Amino acid sequence: MSLIVIGSCNGLLCLSDTQRYGTALYLCNPYIRRYRVINHPITGVGESSDPKNDSIVLGFGYYDKTDDYKIVRVVSLDDEHDDDLDLSSKHCKTAEHTKVDVYSSIANSWKNVVLESFPWSLFDVRSELVVCDSIHWKAFYRDTNEDVLAILTFHLGNETFGHIGLPNYEEDGEDLMEFVGLYKGKLSLFLFHQVDPQHPWQDHFCYLWVMMEYGVESSWTKTLNITVDPGIVRPLVFTRYDEIIFADSEQDLVVCHFDSNTAKIVRLAERVTLISRATWIA
């Protein structure tokens, strides 16, 4: 069995089988070496004529007001018999073609979330980013036939979706990749350039935006401009010490210090493929 980490909260890991992603789920406490097998969600993966065309997005978070760990499962169903559905784009998914189930660790069961509309296309297949009791994913929003990049939110208490607009970062350059994360307890956006095959050793300029007041889009503030060594493949996590850890093109871990604008390469003992990560604190 090959497992992927969906997220981590308070030392508890949420895992899924890579071969049955979003269907075979587990909650695991590595410290006490115990785990729980999560019963199957309400919405089956194979509801379309070709189950492989169904896309599944997961989120994991802790709602402290009820001491409840929750798993959010968003399934975009493909329907080749629907003439009004453009199969080449997931942006047109409606509530009819999107099913959302929420698992509660207290109830040890799933329930379906009724949707009036769902004009979203999600980038991230999983998220553990919880700020102000909400899980966050990077997503496209279809607004008057225009795709707008934003942050989709799901509140763990009232179990409703919302969204947060991104800052205007046009001055930071073109062809930037966006990484939504948590920086010093605040929602943040890290912008960077991926590896350029034609200039693989060229340094990259990166930018950090922080939402100073949660939910107030005008409070987005660019706090850092840094230069990092070439080869960023993808950011992994911010640390509490003004650092960001990312994987480079050699599959090493690189720790970038914001204050000194320096980077330290942490070479792994063996070459591995980094397919999953979580910040785990027992």
C-alpha positions in Angstrom: 0.0 0.0 0.0 1.2 3.5 -0.9 0.0 6.3 1.3 -0.2 10.1 0.7 -0.4 12.6 3.5 -3.5 14.8 3.2 -2.7 16.9 6.3 -1.7 17.1 9.9 -3.4 18.7 13.0 -2.2 18.4 16.6 0.0 15.4 15.8 -2.8 13.5 14.0 -2.2 12.6 10.3 -4.9 12.2 7.7 -3.8 9.7 5.0 -5.1 8.3 1.8 -4.2 5.3 -0.3 -2.8 6.6 -3.6 -4.5 3.9 -5.6 -7.9 4.7 -4.1 -7.3 8.4 -3.5 -10.1 10.0 -1.5 -11.9 6.7 -0.9 -9.5 4.8 1.3 -8.8 7.2 4.2 -7.1 6.9 7.6 -6.5 8.9 10.7 -3.2 8.1 12.3 -1.3 9.1 15.4 2.3 8.2 14.9 3.2 9.0 18.5 1.0 6.2 20.0 1.1 4.1 16.8 -2.6 3.8 16.4 -4.9 4.6 13.4 -8.5 4.6 12.5 -9.9 3.4 9.1 -12.4 5.9 7.9 -15.6 4.4 6.5 -16.4 5.1 2.9 -17.8 8.5 1.9 -21.4 9.0 0.9 -20.5 10.0 -2.7 -18.8 7.1 -4.6 -16.0 7.8 -7.0 -17.5 5.6 -9.7 -20.7 7.6 -10.2 -19.7 8.6 -13.7 -19.3 6.2 -16.7 -15.6 6.4 -16.3 -14.5 6.8 -12.7 -11.0 7.9 -13.7 -12.6 11.2 -15.0 -13.9 12.1 -11.6 -11.5 14.4 -9.7 -11.3 14.4 -5.9 -10.0 17.2 -3.7 -9.5 16.7 0.0 -9.1 19.0 3.0 -8.3 18.2 6.6 -8.6 20.4 9.7 -9.5 20.7 13.4 -12.4 22.7 14.7 -11.6 23.5 18.3 -15.0 24.8 19.3 -16.4 21.3 19.1 -13.1 19.4 19.5 -13.7 17.8 16.1 -11.4 16.7 13.3 -13.0 17.0 9.9 -12.2 15.7 6.4 -13.7 17.6 3.5 -14.1 15.7 0.2 -15.0 17.5 -3.0 -15.8 15.3 -6.0 -16.2 16.7 -9.5 -18.3 14.2 -11.4 -17.8 13.7 -15.1 -20.9 13.0 -17.2 -20.2 12.3 -20.8 -24.0 12.1 -21.5 -24.6 15.8 -20.6 -24.6 17.8 -23.8 -24.3 21.1 -21.8 -21.1 20.0 -20.0 -17.8 20.9 -21.7 -15.6 17.9 -20.8 -12.4 19.8 -21.7 -12.9 22.2 -18.8 -13.6 21.6 -15.1 -14.3 25.3 -14.7 -17.9 24.8 -15.7 -18.7 22.3 -13.0 -22.0 23.1 -11.3 -23.6 22.0 -8.1 -25.2 19.1 -10.1 -21.7 17.9 -11.1 -20.0 18.5 -7.7 -20.6 16.6 -4.5 -19.2 17.5 -1.2 -19.0 15.2 1.8 -17.7 16.1 5.3 -16.4 13.5 7.8 -16.7 14.2 11.5 -14.4 12.4 13.9 -16.9 12.8 16.8 -19.8 11.3 14.9 -17.4 8.9 13.0 -19.6 9.4 9.9 -20.0 11.4 6.7 -22.7 13.8 5.7 -23.4 15.5 2.4 -23.2 19.3 2.0 -26.0 20.7 -0.2 -24.7 23.1 -2.8 -26.6 25.8 -4.6 -23.7 26.5 -7.0 -20.1 25.6 -7.3 -18.3 27.7 -10.0 -14.8 26.6 -8.9 -11.9 24.6 -10.4 -9.4 23.6 -7.7 -5.7 23.4 -8.2 -4.7 21.6 -5.0 -5.8 18.0 -4.5 -5.3 18.3 -0.8 -5.0 21.0 1.9 -4.2 21.3 5.6 -4.1 25.0 5.6 -6.6 26.1 8.3 -6.9 29.8 9.2 -9.8 31.2 11.3 -11.5 27.8 11.3 -11.5 27.5 7.5 -9.6 25.2 5.1 -8.1 27.0 2.1 -7.4 25.9 -1.5 -6.0 27.8 -4.5 -8.8 27.8 -7.1 -10.2 29.4 -10.3 -13.5 31.2 -10.0 -15.7 31.6 -13.1 -16.9 35.2 -13.1 -18.8 36.5 -16.1 -17.0 34.0 -18.4 -13.6 35.0 -17.0 -11.5 32.7 -14.8 -10.3 34.6 -11.7 -7.6 33.1 -9.5 -8.6 33.2 -5.8 -8.6 31.2 -2.6 -11.6 29.0 -1.9 -12.5 28.6 1.8 -14.5 26.0 3.7 -15.6 26.9 7.2 -15.3 23.9 9.5 -18.1 25.2 11.8 -21.0 26.2 9.6 -19.6 24.0 6.7 -20.1 26.6 4.0 -17.8 27.7 1.2 -16.5 31.2 0.6 -13.6 32.9 -1.2 -10.8 35.4 -0.7 -9.4 37.5 -3.5 -5.6 37.6 -4.1 -3.5 40.8 -4.0 -2.6 42.6 -7.2 0.9 41.4 -7.8 1.3 42.3 -11.5 4.4 44.4 -10.7 6.1 41.3 -9.4 6.5 39.8 -12.9 4.9 37.3 -15.2 4.6 33.5 -15.2 4.7 33.4 -11.4 3.7 30.3 -9.4 1.5 30.9 -6.3 1.9 29.0 -3.0 -0.8 29.7 -0.4 0.4 29.1 3.1 0.5 30.1 6.7 3.1 32.6 7.8 3.3 33.6 11.5 -0.3 32.6 11.9 -1.6 34.6 8.9 -2.8 33.7 5.5 0.0 34.3 3.0 0.9 34.1 -0.6 4.5 33.1 -1.8 5.3 33.9 -5.4 8.1 32.3 -7.3 9.4 31.2 -10.7 9.7 27.5 -11.4 12.8 26.1 -13.0 13.4 27.5 -16.5 14.8 24.7 -18.7 16.6 27.2 -20.8 18.2 28.9 -17.8 18.3 26.3 -15.1 20.9 28.0 -13.0 19.5 31.5 -13.0 18.6 33.0 -9.6 15.0 33.7 -8.9 13.2 36.6 -7.3 10.5 35.6 -4.9 7.9 37.6 -3.1 5.9 37.1 0.1 2.4 38.7 0.6 0.7 38.5 3.9 -3.0 39.2 4.7 -2.7 41.3 7.8 -6.4 41.2 8.7 -8.1 37.9 7.7 -10.8 38.2 5.2 -10.0 41.9 4.3 -8.6 41.8 0.8 -7.2 45.4 1.1 -5.0 44.2 3.9 -2.7 42.1 1.7 0.8 43.5 2.2 4.0 42.6 0.4 6.4 42.0 3.2 9.5 40.5 1.5 11.4 40.5 -1.7 14.1 37.8 -1.7 16.4 36.1 -4.1 16.9 32.4 -3.9 19.2 29.9 -5.6 17.8 28.4 -8.8 15.9 25.2 -9.0 12.7 25.7 -6.9 10.3 22.9 -7.8 7.7 23.6 -5.1 7.5 25.2 -1.7 6.6 22.9 1.2 6.0 24.9 4.3 6.8 28.1 6.2 8.6 27.7 9.6 8.3 29.7 12.7 11.8 31.0 12.2 11.2 33.2 9.2 12.1 30.4 6.8 10.5 28.6 3.9 11.4 25.0 3.0 11.1 23.9 -0.6 12.1 21.0 -2.8 14.6 21.8 -5.6 15.1 20.2 -8.9 17.6 17.7 -7.4 14.9 16.6 -4.9 16.9 18.0 -2.0 15.3 20.1 0.7 16.3 23.8 0.7 15.8 26.0 3.7 15.6 29.7 2.8 16.1 32.3 5.5 14.1 35.4 4.9 16.1 37.7 7.2 19.5 37.0 5.8 18.4 36.1 2.3 20.4 32.9 2.5 19.6 29.3 1.6 20.9 26.1 3.1 20.6 22.8 1.2 19.6 19.8 3.3 20.7 16.8 1.2 18.8 13.6 1.7 20.7 10.3 2.4 19.0 8.7 -0.5 17.3 10.1 -3.6 13.6 9.9 -3.1 10.6 11.3 -4.9 8.9 13.9 -2.7 5.2 13.3 -3.3 3.8 14.3 0.0 4.5 16.4 3.0 3.0 17.5 6.3 4.1 19.6 9.3 3.9 17.1 12.2 4.2 18.1 15.8 3.4 15.5 18.4 
